[in-house]
Amino acid sequence: MKKIIIPVLILFTFGFSCKKELIDISGYTKTDGVGNLMGAADATDWTHDPNWTEAEVAIFNTVGIANLAGTSSGSVTIFPAYPNPCSNQSHIVVQSSTKCVIRMALVDEFLNQRWTAYQLIEVGFNNIVIAPDPGKIGKGLIRLYYAFESNDQHMFYKGHGDIMFQ
């Protein structure tokens, strides 16, 4: 009996220690093809979120980054993705008071990266295309994490938004 219980306990303990963090991707802000809201906005999407978990911050450990020379932290406004839902690509618009860099990662509910990118953000309005490989995304809700970087401040503005791929 002891020979059976000990391996089962080890396997049971190992299984829980390797479990990945699960995030709730249950709602999204519906928009049309030009960014008009098509219902109520999800209050947790497309806003500043200063309280990320270690696992959420770690998403960006493998996301590339552009040269930060000449960039600085400032105020940022991010508008909801459009269209949302989308078939194979969506857009976000970022308004920035300074030149900075946005790093982005689309993840599933287990924080597995499905697509990553970075882009230099200029002063004013910037249109960013979110165009992942459809084979890596599939259909359903997926989360876009974004973090703004500058030469003088790491992740000075960060948050997420959920996008429905159909």
C-alpha positions as CSV (number, residue, x, y, z in Angstrom):
1,M,0.0,0.0,0.0
2,K,2.9,2.4,0.9
3,K,4.4,1.7,-2.6
4,I,1.2,3.1,-4.2
5,I,0.5,6.1,-1.9
6,I,4.0,7.7,-2.1
7,P,4.2,7.9,-5.9
8,V,0.6,9.2,-6.0
9,L,1.4,11.9,-3.4
10,I,4.5,13.0,-5.3
11,L,2.6,13.1,-8.6
12,F,-0.3,15.0,-7.0
13,T,2.1,17.6,-5.4
14,F,4.1,18.0,-8.6
15,G,0.9,18.5,-10.6
16,F,-0.2,21.5,-8.4
17,S,3.3,23.1,-8.4
18,C,3.4,23.2,-12.2
19,K,0.0,24.7,-12.7
20,K,0.1,27.9,-14.7
21,E,-1.7,31.1,-13.5
22,L,-5.2,31.3,-14.9
23,I,-6.6,34.7,-15.9
24,D,-10.3,35.5,-16.4
25,I,-10.9,36.6,-20.0
26,S,-14.7,36.8,-19.9
27,G,-15.8,40.1,-21.4
28,Y,-14.7,42.6,-24.0
29,T,-15.6,46.0,-25.4
30,K,-17.5,45.7,-28.6
31,T,-16.6,48.2,-31.3
32,D,-17.4,48.7,-35.0
33,G,-14.9,49.1,-37.8
34,V,-14.1,52.7,-37.0
35,G,-13.9,52.4,-33.2
36,N,-17.4,53.4,-32.1
37,L,-18.6,51.6,-29.0
38,M,-21.4,49.0,-29.7
39,G,-22.6,48.6,-26.2
40,A,-21.1,49.0,-22.7
41,A,-17.4,49.2,-22.3
42,D,-15.6,46.6,-20.2
43,A,-14.4,48.7,-17.3
44,T,-11.1,46.7,-16.9
45,D,-10.1,46.9,-20.5
46,W,-8.0,49.6,-22.2
47,T,-7.1,51.4,-19.0
48,H,-4.0,51.9,-16.8
49,D,-3.4,48.9,-14.5
50,P,-0.5,49.5,-12.1
51,N,-1.1,46.2,-10.2
52,W,0.1,43.3,-12.3
53,T,1.1,40.0,-10.9
54,E,4.6,38.7,-11.3
55,A,3.3,36.3,-13.9
56,E,1.8,39.2,-15.9
57,V,5.1,41.2,-15.7
58,A,7.0,38.1,-16.8
59,I,5.1,38.0,-20.1
60,F,7.3,40.8,-21.3
61,N,10.6,39.0,-20.5
62,T,10.7,37.6,-24.1
63,V,9.1,40.5,-26.0
64,G,11.6,42.5,-28.0
65,I,12.1,46.2,-27.5
66,A,13.2,49.0,-29.8
67,N,16.1,51.4,-29.2
68,L,14.9,53.7,-26.4
69,A,17.2,56.6,-27.2
70,G,15.3,59.8,-27.4
71,T,12.2,58.4,-25.6
72,S,10.7,59.7,-22.4
73,S,7.7,58.8,-20.1
74,G,4.6,61.0,-20.5
75,S,0.9,60.7,-20.6
76,V,-0.7,58.0,-22.7
77,T,-4.3,57.4,-23.8
78,I,-5.2,54.1,-25.4
79,F,-8.5,53.6,-27.2
80,P,-10.4,50.3,-27.4
81,A,-9.5,47.8,-30.1
82,Y,-11.5,48.1,-33.3
83,P,-13.2,46.2,-34.8
84,N,-13.9,44.0,-31.9
85,P,-14.9,41.3,-32.6
86,C,-12.6,40.8,-35.6
87,S,-11.8,38.1,-38.0
88,N,-8.0,38.3,-38.4
89,Q,-6.8,41.7,-37.3
90,S,-7.7,44.6,-35.1
91,H,-6.3,48.0,-34.4
92,I,-5.7,50.2,-31.4
93,V,-5.1,53.9,-31.3
94,V,-2.6,55.4,-28.9
95,Q,-2.3,59.1,-28.1
96,S,0.9,60.0,-26.4
97,S,2.4,63.3,-25.1
98,T,6.0,62.0,-25.7
99,K,8.0,59.6,-28.0
100,C,8.0,56.1,-26.3
101,V,7.7,52.4,-27.2
102,I,4.7,50.1,-26.7
103,R,5.4,46.4,-26.2
104,M,2.4,44.1,-26.7
105,A,1.6,40.4,-26.1
106,L,-1.5,38.5,-27.0
107,V,-2.0,35.7,-24.4
108,D,-4.5,32.9,-23.7
109,E,-6.1,32.3,-20.3
110,F,-2.9,30.5,-19.1
111,L,-0.7,33.5,-20.1
112,N,0.8,31.6,-23.0
113,Q,2.1,34.0,-25.6
114,R,0.3,33.8,-28.9
115,W,1.8,36.9,-30.6
116,T,4.2,39.6,-29.5
117,A,5.3,42.9,-31.0
118,Y,6.7,46.4,-30.2
119,Q,6.3,49.7,-31.9
120,L,7.8,53.2,-31.6
121,I,5.1,55.7,-30.5
122,E,5.4,59.2,-31.7
123,V,3.8,62.3,-30.1
124,G,0.2,62.5,-31.1
125,F,-2.1,59.8,-32.4
126,N,-0.7,56.4,-33.5
127,N,-2.6,53.6,-35.2
128,I,-1.3,50.1,-34.3
129,V,-2.3,47.0,-36.3
130,I,-2.8,43.8,-34.2
131,A,-2.4,41.1,-36.9
132,P,-1.4,37.8,-35.4
133,D,-1.0,34.5,-37.3
134,P,-4.5,33.1,-37.3
135,G,-3.1,29.6,-36.7
136,K,-1.6,30.7,-33.4
137,I,-4.7,32.6,-32.2
138,G,-7.6,30.5,-33.1
139,K,-11.1,31.7,-32.3
140,G,-12.4,33.2,-29.1
141,L,-11.4,35.8,-26.5
142,I,-7.7,36.6,-26.1
143,R,-6.0,39.2,-24.0
144,L,-3.7,41.9,-25.3
145,Y,-1.2,43.1,-22.6
146,Y,0.6,46.3,-23.4
147,A,3.4,48.2,-21.6
148,F,4.8,51.6,-22.5
149,E,8.6,52.0,-22.1
150,S,11.0,54.9,-22.2
151,N,14.6,55.7,-21.7
152,D,13.8,57.1,-18.2
153,Q,11.1,54.7,-17.0
154,H,10.3,51.0,-17.4
155,M,6.6,50.1,-17.9
156,F,5.5,53.6,-17.0
157,Y,2.0,52.8,-18.3
158,K,0.6,49.3,-18.6
159,G,-2.7,47.5,-19.0
160,H,-4.7,45.1,-21.0
161,G,-7.7,44.7,-23.3
162,D,-9.6,41.7,-24.5
163,I,-10.2,41.0,-28.2
164,M,-12.7,38.5,-29.7
165,F,-11.3,36.7,-32.8
166,Q,-14.0,35.0,-34.9
